[in-house]
Amino acid sequence: MAETDTPRIVVGVPKEERAGETRVALSPTALPQLTKAGFDIVIESGAGDAAGYPDSTFTDRGARIGSRDDVFAADIVVQVNVMGADAASADLARLREGLIVVGAVAPFARPELVKAVAGTGAVLYALEMVPRTTRAQSMDILSSQAAVAGYKAVLLAANELPKMFPLLTTAAGTIAPAKVFIVGAGVAGLGAIATARRLGALVEAYDVRPAAREEVQSLGARFVELPLETDQEEGSGGYATQLSDEAIKKQQELMAKTVAASDVIITTAQVQGTTAPQIITTEMIKGMGAGSVIIDLAAEQGGNCEPTVAGETVDIDGVKVIGVVNLPGEIPVHASQLFGKNVANFLCLMVVDGAVDLDVDDDVIQQSVVARGGDVVNNRVREALGLVPLPEPEPPAPAPEPDAESESPEEAAK
Ligand code: NAD
């Protein structure tokens, strides 16, 4: 979009408040795109320090540095964790009617946070609600951060495993490659497969979606076939649908042998908006060799393994079950760069003729809004809060049938 004479839209980037968060919502690489689109950027002093981006890296690209109050005085505030993921955040007092807040909200896990922001009159966009469509991929924070997490999960496992990953033939004998099993071949799972393969491991993977088989195989891993008869198709927004308890039980029985033979397991199975399916039982883990490692990426959603505790390592007969949280925060330079690009692409969609248009006719923007006009406007979040659902918006009027006698666009253009 060309620069215009209309007043520029100010975007504020506060320092993250959530404990252990190192990322920042915009990295300097995202700034030129935003400046060109009509935004001015104000960064809270030190907001990028933990991510490896000192203030000067932002001012070099045209941003100004300010206090926390300056940042919240902007037209739009962007955050990795909106309100520090805390429904009682002191920043709620800094919000005001009409202020736009954009970031990760976890709206189904934290409906109270959505309600608290709604109560201030601010407009809240939860970037997790961006649909998983080809067009929206460049704004999908779950995908960009999961790809980083899948990579880091393998490095963590390799570090913990008392064995090497690659096949090694030496004068002192041959070392067999490590066996790595990836459960759930979505974004994080595919990232983990690619990284484990690069390190030379023998990789197997499983997913309930039959469409995942080809992707797994294209990365050089073996797809584990479990004859489950689940009729699993992709659900809405590009996500899988939930398995029944019975199907999960059958899955566990069929998977036990692969689990027992693995040195490393990385679990990433999830169905968006639900607690993680519990796929690997303590009994199954007891069948693994001592020294084996499980990295449970779904720990924060309840975990894919029975003994998982988020943020902790549990020892089951010498097998480490590591419930990781915020792995992207351990690679903050690139995680912030990707997150920031997602945010910048999202913000650019909201600008029409140099001004923010909340009613812009765009499904990515419209599906992401969770609070507006003092109310919670997403019905699934309302349900979680025990609020009555709002009427669903009218479907758009069908386009008029082409009139056989009317001129074609080509003719009209003549
Ligand atoms: P995704 O939706 O792309 O992938 C999840 C996959 O799990 C899908 O392919 C789905 O078909 C599969 N699945 C669902 N139920 C299954 C079952 N019963 N058995 C086997 N597979 C099943 O999700 P993603 O973006 O790759 O994220 C995966 C998980 O990693 C999520 O729980 C996410 O929150 C988590 N994550 C954690 C971190 C971290 O730092 N801990 C960071 C990013 C993502």
Boltz pocket constraint, residues with backbone or C-beta under 6 A from the ligand:
constraints:
  - pocket:
      binder: B
      contacts: [[A, 142], [A, 143], [A, 145], [A, 146], [A, 149], [A, 183], [A, 184], [A, 185], [A, 186], [A, 187], [A, 188], [A, 189], [A, 206], [A, 207], [A, 208], [A, 209], [A, 212], [A, 238], [A, 239], [A, 240], [A, 241], [A, 243], [A, 267], [A, 268], [A, 269], [A, 270], [A, 271], [A, 272], [A, 276], [A, 277], [A, 279], [A, 296], [A, 297], [A, 298], [A, 299], [A, 300], [A, 301], [A, 324], [A, 325], [A, 326], [A, 327], [A, 328]]
      max_distance: 6.0
